[in-house]
Amino acid sequence: METYQTAKAILLRKTGQVLLLRRSNTHPTEALMYDLSGGIVEPDEAADVALAREIFEETGLKVEPHKLSLVFTRTDERKDKIAFRLVYAALIDNEKLAVKLSWEHDKSVWLEPKAAIEKLVPGKYTQDGLRFALEHSLLSRLKA
């Protein structure tokens, strides 16, 4: 059975707000739904390096791979594929940086974590990962 990895980021401001991106109406999956930044990890990439690349491509924000902390994992089986889902978290230390959206997204919002959980797709690993990180106080342990 084929396997692949996806990596998403809980990007947290010092004020405690989490960045969500809304997928554009032309996005091939889950159009107009909110999501965390991230995407598919290429076979030759380390997950944290791939995620740092995806964050920059989608938001224009630079996050060093070593600043990403793994906070949640899940395995999903879909048809003939197994997906390894990784959720990382990082503190954004320069809150004045503007988010520069890629074609994949049409809106960005900074929300309190509980409000962000409600905006994410129910049952998706991103929602479960943010909820887990919040319930286990993993976000309060992040360092810039």
Sequence and secondary structure as in RCSB ss.txt:
>XXXX:A:sequence
METYQTAKAILLRKTGQVLLLRRSNTHPTEALMYDLSGGIVEPDEAADVALAREIFEETGLKVEPHKLSLVFTRT
DERKDKIAFRLVYAALIDNEKLAVKLSWEHDKSVWLEPKAAIEKLVPGKYTQDGLRFALEHSLLSRLKA
>XXXX:A:secstr
 EEEEEEEEEEEETTS EEEEEE TT SSSTT EE EEEEE TTS HHHHHHHHHHHHH     GGG EEEEEEE
EEETTEEEEEEEEEEEE  TT      TTEEEEEEE HHHHHHHB TTSHHHHHHHHHHHTT GGG   
